[in-house]
Amino acid sequence: MKKSEIRKVYLEKKKTLVPAEISILSKNIFENFIAQFYVKENQIVHCFLSLPEKGEVDTTLFINYFFENNIQVFVPKIIKGKLIALEITAETPLIENSWGIKEPAGSEDCGVKNYDFVITPLLYADQFGNRVGYGKGFYDRFFSEINRNAVKIGVSFFPPNEEIDDVSDFDVPLNYLVTPTEVLSFGSFESKFTK
């Protein structure tokens, strides 16, 4: 299927999820992540701030865990059509933007490139780690600018059923996909962080 078709299908699927279901599935995804990846003090993680009420995986579980374990947390923010990263702590005030996403104040990129993990938003990922996002290409550009060894982890309520037919040279695949039931690894990538 083409990305545009997959985007329509999975936007509709997300709409069918009720809050209690999103909460349970998000917890399962978080538990699968913790069971698979060795996350430790002083590591550097980039994690999106989600909108569970819009059918997204609730990343507050991840972020709170990172704070509790002294892991540096950076979050994305779109400034002038570009994804930048800002560091947050448990005390950082978050302000709602025009899309309803909470984000920190500030508009200058942190300059950090050496992430250990990047928890990546998506609508869908196929069995090769190719992802369908929201169509703006922010994360593909971001991936091309950070360290190559950053472990790119997608989180999704849905397993990879359809193959994406129109993958381009600019698309950067995930290393892993975490769903409520499993953790999928793509290609020959071996994370030094897996147990």
N, C-alpha and C positions, 0 to 999 in steps of 0.2 A: 504493500500500500504506500501511497505517497504521503509525505509529511502532512500536507494540508488535510487529507482525508482522516489520517490518524488523529490529528489535532481535534477535528470535529467530534469524532467518536469518543475520545477520552475526556473532552470537555463535558460531553453529555453524561458519561459514566460518573464523573466526579459529582455532578449535580444530584445523582441518585443516592449519594452517601449521606446518612443522617449523622448528627453530631456524636451520638453515643458510639456509632460504628467507627467514625474517624478517630475518636479517642482510643478505643480498643486496638484498632489496627496500627495506630501510631505507636502505641506502647509496645506492641509486638515487633514492629520495625526497630524501635530503639533497643529492645532486648536482644534482637538478632545482631544488631550492630555491636553492642557491648560484648556479646559472646564471641564475635569473630575477630574484632580488631583490638589490638593492644594500645590503648590510649593512656598516656602517662603524663605526669607533671612536666611542665615547661615545654610541651609540644605546642605547635601553632596550628590552629584549625580555622578554616573559613567556613562559615555556616549561614545559610540564608534564613531570614526571619519570615516565617510562614504565616499564611492566613487559613487556619483550620476551618473557619466558617465558610471558606470558599472551596472546601474539598481538598486542601493540601495537608500533607503529613505535618503533624504538630512538632516543630523543631525546638520548642521550649524545653522538652525533655532532654534533648541533646545539650542545649546551651547551659541549662542549669547543672547538668552533670559535669560539663567542662569547667564551669566556675568552681564547683565543689572540689574539683581535682587539680586546681591551679594550672589549668591549660589556657593559653592565650586564645582569645576568641576575636575573630574579625568577621565583619558582616558586609554584605554588598550594599551599595547605594548607587543609583543612576544619576550622574551629573552631566548635563549637556550631551546626552546620548551615549555616555560611556559608563561602564561599570567600574566603580572604584571600591576600595576596601577601607573600612574604618574599624579601629579596635573598640571593643566595648568591654565593660566590666559589669558586675552585678548591680553597681550603683549608677550606671549610665542611664540618664533619662532618654526615653525614646518618644519621638514625635510622629504622629500619623501623617503620611504623605497623601497626595491626591488620589492614589490607588487604594488607600486604606491600609497600607503597609507601614508598620512602625519601624522607624529608623533613627539612628543617632543624628544630632546636629553636626554640622561640619561639612565641608565640601572639598577637602584636600585629601588625596590618596595617601595612605600610610606608607606606601613604598615597599611594603613587605612582599617578597616573592617566594620565600622558602617555606611554603606550607607543608605540614605533614599530611593533613587530610583536607579535602574540599567536599563538604556535604552539599550536593548539587540539586537544585529544583528541576523538575521535569514533569511533563504530562505522560510520557511513555518512553520506555527503552526497549530495544529489541534484543534478540539472543546474541548479538555481537557487541552489545554495549553502545550502539548508536542511539542517541536520544532525540526526542522531539520535545522542544521547549515551547515557549509562547511565541516564537517566530521572530525574535529581534536579534538573535545571534550574540547576545551579551556574553554568555559563558564560553562560547567557542573562542571569542577574542581574548577573554580573560585567561583561559587555559593556555593560549599561545604565548602569553606574557609572563607566566609564573614558572617556577622550577619544574622540570620534566618529571621529577620523582614524586611530586605531590600525588597522593592517592585520591583519585576522583571517584567519589561514591554517590551514586544516585539513590534516592529513596522513593519508593513507589508502592501504592496500594495494589497495583496490577502486575501480573506476571507478563513476560515477553511472549505474546502469542503471534503477532504479525511482524513480518520483516519489513524494514523501511527500504523502499525501492530507490529513493532519490537522495542517497547520501552523497555529499560533495567532498571535495578535497579539503574544504575549510572546516568540516565537522570533526570535532575531537571526541573520540569515544570515551566512555567511562571505563574505569578499571573494575568496578564492582557495582552491582545493583542489590540493594537490600529491600526485600518485600516482607510482608507479614509472616511468610512461611519459609523463606530461604535467603541465602546470600549467594549470588551468582558472581563468578569471576570470569573475566573476558580475556581471551588471548593468552599469551605466555607470561603475562605480568604477574610477578610474585612480590607481594608486599612484605617488607621486612616487619610489618606491624601485625601480621596475622599470627594467631596462636598455632 
